[in-house]
Amino acid sequence: METAIIITSVLLILFSILALYDGFYLHIFKYKLHNHPESKTEHYIHTIRAIFFPAILYFLFLSQSCSLSFIIGLVVVALDLLVLALDAYTEKDSREFMGGLPRWEYILHLFVNGFHFASIAVFLSIKLQFENNQIIILPTIENQNYELLHTILINLLPGSVLVGLLHFFLCFSKTSIFWNNLTSRK
């Protein structure tokens, strides 16, 4: 269990670093996907996923004493998988303005999503126990290394909420124009 908690922690950190680079720097700052009509759908999809991530952090990983919260977290993960499939489907058309999705960014997406879902899978191996043909949700994880994971999660939560809010507000023309003016100042 201790090793699995450390692996989950490392995977979440790797995911967060790459997701920040991809979802904030590339999509919002460099390519400004929210400004391109052909990329609006992709931006909306990224917005949904950016809102799902803090929900996953809270309901799946952080809220330890409530099985209902954990189940809500699992539902959000399942929805995130569906939205990811939609994202992959729409990305080709969305990036026509830049000659298609660069191969290196496609590889980046594989790593980002690989780390994301691997962290969830490893955490599920900690949180779920199989006994007498039943799945049991462990109510709490009492382990020294869980404090490390908990600290990482608490620190990731505010930033992930901010990224989700930024994605959301960029869906609207007035806030998108404000953001464009703010980021174009030199």
C-alpha atoms as one frame of an Amber mdcrd trajectory, in Angstrom:
protein
   0.000   0.000   0.000   2.805   2.430   0.863   4.418   1.992  -2.543   1.077
   2.434  -4.311   0.486   5.723  -2.481   3.914   7.005  -3.523   3.283   5.911
  -7.131  -0.107   7.661  -7.107   1.563  10.812  -5.770   4.263  10.784  -8.460
   1.730  10.122 -11.232  -0.488  12.996 -10.059   2.474  15.378  -9.977   3.608
  14.328 -13.464   0.059  14.648 -14.777  -0.373  18.089 -13.224   2.867  19.459
 -14.657   2.148  18.185 -18.162  -1.538  19.151 -17.998  -0.651  22.690 -16.954
   1.774  22.977 -19.864  -0.719  21.491 -22.326  -4.024  22.853 -21.055  -2.893
  26.315 -19.999   0.235  27.245 -21.911  -0.413  25.525 -25.259  -4.208  25.596
 -25.510  -4.975  28.946 -23.875  -1.826  31.040 -24.042   0.056  29.958 -27.184
  -2.598  28.628 -29.592  -5.561  30.482 -28.031  -7.950  27.728 -29.056 -10.854
  29.670 -27.558 -10.376  32.331 -30.300 -10.656  30.001 -33.296 -14.175  29.146
 -34.491 -13.091  25.651 -35.569 -11.622  25.048 -32.090 -14.615  26.170 -30.007
 -15.871  22.615 -29.535 -12.424  21.471 -28.432 -12.245  24.362 -25.966 -15.679
  23.452 -24.549 -14.548  19.833 -24.177 -11.356  20.945 -22.423 -13.491  23.130
 -20.171 -15.571  20.137 -19.114 -12.419  18.121 -18.383 -10.863  21.069 -16.527
 -13.959  21.192 -14.315 -13.954  17.415 -13.833 -10.358  17.336 -12.551 -10.896
  19.222  -9.268 -14.081  17.178  -8.764 -12.028  13.987  -9.162  -9.396  15.312
  -6.750 -12.022  16.093  -4.146 -14.563  13.292  -4.458 -12.319  10.386  -5.439
  -9.048  11.156  -3.675  -9.711  13.557  -0.790 -13.129  12.801   0.660 -12.096
   9.657   2.527 -14.837   9.177   5.100 -17.807   9.019   2.734 -18.453   6.136
   0.344 -20.999   8.244  -1.550 -18.296  10.830  -2.314 -16.061   8.068  -3.625
 -18.854   6.769  -5.870 -19.483  10.316  -7.145 -15.753  10.474  -7.904 -15.988
   7.221  -9.871 -18.926   8.587 -11.871 -16.936  11.738 -12.691 -14.005   9.552
 -13.806 -16.337   7.566 -16.097 -17.745  10.803 -17.539 -14.194  12.102 -17.982
 -13.350   9.017 -20.051 -16.349   9.660 -22.304 -15.404  13.320 -22.729 -11.794
  12.286 -23.463 -13.059  10.080 -26.299 -15.036  13.022 -27.681 -11.930  15.213
 -27.368  -9.824  12.748 -29.360 -12.540  12.511 -32.012 -12.865  16.280 -32.542
  -9.199  17.263 -32.282  -8.283  16.619 -35.936 -10.840  19.082 -37.315 -10.238
  21.539 -34.498  -6.582  22.060 -35.367  -6.918  22.649 -39.121  -6.044  26.337
 -38.622  -2.535  25.279 -37.587  -2.065  22.459 -40.081  -3.332  19.781 -37.711
  -2.285  18.598 -34.293   1.530  18.489 -34.093   2.864  14.972 -33.580   4.758
  15.995 -30.426   1.543  17.412 -28.916  -0.271  14.190 -29.725   2.470  12.327
 -27.820   2.149  14.840 -24.965  -1.597  14.078 -24.804  -0.829  10.362 -24.529
   1.458  10.980 -21.555  -0.879  13.475 -19.871  -3.853  11.142 -20.054  -1.732
   8.092 -19.272  -0.472   9.660 -16.034  -3.981  10.899 -15.193  -5.736   7.565
 -15.523  -2.792   5.564 -14.145  -2.934   7.652 -10.951  -6.630   6.843 -10.674
  -6.084   3.124 -11.345  -3.324   2.859  -8.744  -5.457   4.753  -6.223  -8.368
   2.387  -6.874  -6.049  -0.523  -6.060  -5.507   1.113  -2.660  -9.096   2.131
  -1.973 -10.934  -1.011  -3.104 -10.655  -4.390  -1.445 -12.139  -7.659  -2.656
 -13.490 -10.000   0.039 -16.030 -12.823  -0.163 -16.974 -11.979  -3.759 -17.697
  -8.374  -2.769 -16.031  -5.075  -3.477 -15.391  -3.140  -0.284 -14.556   0.553
  -0.272 -12.025   1.209   2.466 -13.421   4.090   4.537 -10.020   5.628   5.260
  -6.462   5.074   4.235  -4.358   5.120   7.346  -0.808   5.197   6.183   2.109
   7.515   6.725   2.510   8.059   2.985  -1.138   9.063   2.643  -0.243  12.302
   4.425   2.131  13.057   1.533  -0.586  12.306  -1.029  -3.091  14.358   0.962
  -0.692  17.329   1.012  -0.185  17.046  -2.755  -3.948  16.855  -3.346  -4.701
  19.854  -1.116  -2.081  21.873  -2.998  -3.316  20.798  -6.446  -6.955  21.616
  -5.725  -6.857  25.465  -5.778  -4.809  25.614  -8.980  -7.031  23.083 -10.717
 -10.122  25.076  -9.731  -8.521  28.241 -11.164  -7.653  26.509 -14.448 -11.222
  25.174 -14.662 -12.646  28.655 -14.018 -10.352  30.206 -16.626 -11.475  27.645
 -19.204 -15.100  28.344 -18.283 -14.816  32.124 -18.528 -13.017  31.870 -21.879
 -16.165  30.249 -23.279 -17.768  33.716 -23.254 -16.791  36.428 -25.702 -16.540
  39.296 -23.187 -14.206  37.489 -20.821 -12.309  36.012 -23.760 -11.692  39.517
 -25.148 -10.600  40.682 -21.698  -8.174  37.748 -21.421  -6.801  38.409 -24.916
  -6.203  42.071 -24.063  -4.618  41.142 -20.748  -2.239  38.587 -22.257  -1.283
  40.687 -25.288   0.133  43.530 -23.173   3.882  43.813 -23.271
